[in-house]
Amino acid sequence: MSENKEPHVAKCVYDFTEGNKDLKDLLGGKGANLAEMTNLGLPVPPGFTITTEACKVYLDSGEEPPALRDEVSAHLDALEQRMGKKLGQADDPLLVSVRSGAKFSMPGMMDTVLNIGLSDKSVKGLAKQAGDERFAWDSYRRLIQMFGKTVLGVDGELFEEALEKAKEAKGVQVDTELDAADLKKLVTAFKKTVKTEAGRDFPQDPREQMDLAIKAVFESWNGDRAKLYRRQERIPGDLGTAVNVCSMVFGNLGPDSGTGVAFTRDPASGHQGVYGDYLQNAQGEDVVAGIRNTVPLAELENIDKASYDQLMQIMETLENHYKDLCDIEFTIERGKLWMLQTRVGKRTAGAAFRIATQLVDQGLIDETEALQRVNGAQLAQLMFPRFDEEARAEQVGRGIAASPGAAVGKAVFDSYTAVKWSRSGEKVILVRRETNPDDLDGMIAAEGILTSRGGKTSHAAVVARGMGKTCVCGAEELEVDTKRRRMIVPGGRVVEEGDVISIDGSSGKVYLGEVPVVPSPVVEYFEGRMHPGADDADELVEAVHRMMAFADRKRRLRVRANADNAEDALRARRFGAQGIGLCRTEHMFLGDRRELVERLILADTETEREESLKQLLPLQKQDFVELFEAMDGLPVTVRLLDPPLHEFLPDITELSVRVALAESRQEPHENELRLLQAVHRLHEQNPMLGLRGVRLGLVIPGLFTMQVRAIAEAAAERKTAKGDPRAEIMIPLVGTVQELEIVRDEADQVIAEVEAATGTRLKLAIGTMIELPRAALTAGQIAEAAEFFSFGTNDLTQTVWGFSRDDVEASFFTAYLEKGIFGVSPFETIDKDGVGSLVKSAATAGRSTRPDLKLGVCGEHGGDPESVHFFHEVGLDYVSCSPFRIPVARLEAGRAATQSTGSDHR
């Protein structure tokens, strides 16, 4: 680097006595917590931490910061003086470990080297000092093995092979049965391997060992496994890792030594007690490797009561200090307890809720902090039914986990059969290559949906989530043959219609046969079937109830539901919905009304068209009467017809076959022929960007006005019945204010006619969906004709990215995620930089024109935890999501309103 660009790092190294737990960005999680425990006066082996800033300089430039070596030397000198011995000295060597420690825990993803300072000379001094020759040579063996693999890049398998040969020659099964003579030979073999593979001798200079190990830990930040882990956990790639240099303590020096892991509460349940494992005469890696069985931590009281009592005091100190569940690693060296690490411990979803409320009751945290200790993803885990993990099951495939839950039923391959069997009391799984609106009845009847195509935002996935149905999509290894009514699984095995299968919407796994399901008491609570405070109430339900109450008191964002019928609306109310943010009227046009829609599409004259609309009107009105009654007193946003009309017509191939067969048999086929002509006439290369939404309302006279009239008449009827309907009419796919103005003028006229005819004053807000980039860019103009905006982020994401959501997730999203192009699918969590910037600018522009403009979102992102925080930040009034996502959105809205640095439980 040129002189004027030389990086400057103010301070590269911190002694454990200098840092604290709030310096995780600089010292990493491990270093910050070691410093914190040191400050608390706990027994921590002395050491120092090299900062993440030094790591970043090294990774950016390929060179250490100029001051690093001198600072390390100064801290090493201080450490040697404190310990009364020098690194690697021959008679009584100081040994150190060099460990990684990023801000967020990345267990096993980066490198560690133990026992640095051992050499051909110092190993003898260690043996004499410890009084245990085997221990010393085993420590040296471990150093060469770790150093060779981690620092010098030697294939680790070569060391493992040499170790196996040594055990075979001795006739033993485990490492601990090798004696000092065996281990001396192994050290010689390991050094030869290093010389051959690395082209150099194993370094005998202890400072060289330490310096090379520090660089290796820096470089491990960009190792393949670390990068993959960061992508999966969505940890930023520019944080770098700190390096902790810590004096070694040993738990393998005899029966008065040992190592263990402890938790201040049970990480599985959250219950208080003594939880952990201990292993006598062992190093930490022995516990992980499972060389010997551990004993419960409580047994330590019988083995070494003094150390046990001290550990219990320290655990209480740490939990009170961190005000959370702590995960602790410790070693006892000849009766002396040492603390090697502490961190806020990971816990199950159930434990997270229990612990948060327990800590509030203990006065350690307040409600605001409690909300930061739980999250929507954990709540979702608690809500979905799940398979019994202990059950034996035969997995035959895996797809995309599209809608969580566990579903068991007989495989059926069309909607008609699904409905028929379901009405007969059978539980079914609807299996399709992909679903379409025709399958809605079957999807409602089924316990779950399995498709061999599609992704998380395909029709099957979106509708399933809206209904709370389990769904696995894109299971490409399964060959679905709907004509033969069967599915072929890998290996050629055939699943016939009627065979029982099980699908796991949380993992995407598909099983043959029935896997037992465990129900969720949390859903029973939200459904009103389990009441907090009742004698039989689940302890977890009590915790969830309290956290939801906290969130509801704190949140600013209101939460509505995406619901299309009274049944879904009532469920949404039970789940806490404050209205309906999206009622998709296209779902009302299916089933028994299909023939009327076909007649509307086929109408050759205005009279025929008006007759079809006249017959649809009372049916639509009744839909809305039921919906307004279910949501009485709450807003209901009704989206006028949105999808292309050809979706309501038969498949073009099937219809062509029917016409051809009828012609060959000289059978009457006039209606089928007219249908086929209509299908050809309406066929589009890209229908999702074609004749749909507001364009339909402008091209087919009377369609939108019929729907507006049905909404207005239903609202008037409810008001006459002393109800409180709060209908809002939403125009879809608007790209220019002129479209909205034309439809609005027609709607206002219809509403006025209904008011005059019924003598009822109606207050029906009219707004639009912002789901096209042009609408977002011209939001200031569109707001002149709109009383509210609802951001349709599904289509907005498609049109901003140029993605077809039904195709891309299954085709190349996996590669994009693996290559780090995406941290997460933009259909799952909103793309803040692209789609999000349009939402933000449109909200600002809309309110600059109309300050009282109501703003919401009704795309799938409305129920996504991270997206909810974004919508809170940009000032939306509400989010809308499927009924089963409402509790998640409520919780995250509360968390967003109280967001602070809080605890991060990655």
TARA-V489731 format. One record per helix or strand. SS is the DSSP state (hx for helix, st for strand). FROM is the first residue (numbers start at 1). TO is the last residue. Records with the same first field share a line. If there is no record, write none. Layout:
SS: FROM-TO, FROM-TO
//
This chain:
hx: 3-5, 24-39, 52-61, 68-83, 122-130, 133-150, 156-170, 175-177, 180-198, 206-220, 224-233, 284-289, 297-303, 305-322, 349-361, 367-372, 376-383, 415-423, 437-445, 459-467, 521-526, 539-554, 566-574, 585-589, 591-602, 606-630, 645-648, 652-664, 670-682, 687-689, 694-699, 703-720, 737-758, 773-777, 779-782, 793-801, 805-818, 832-849, 860-863, 865-873, 883-897
st: 13-15, 47-50, 87-87, 94-94, 96-102, 112-116, 241-247, 258-265, 272-280, 295-296, 326-333, 336-344, 386-387, 394-398, 400-403, 406-412, 428-432, 448-451, 470-473, 479-481, 486-488, 494-496, 500-504, 509-512, 517-518, 558-562, 579-584, 635-639, 726-731, 765-770, 788-791, 854-857, 878-882
//
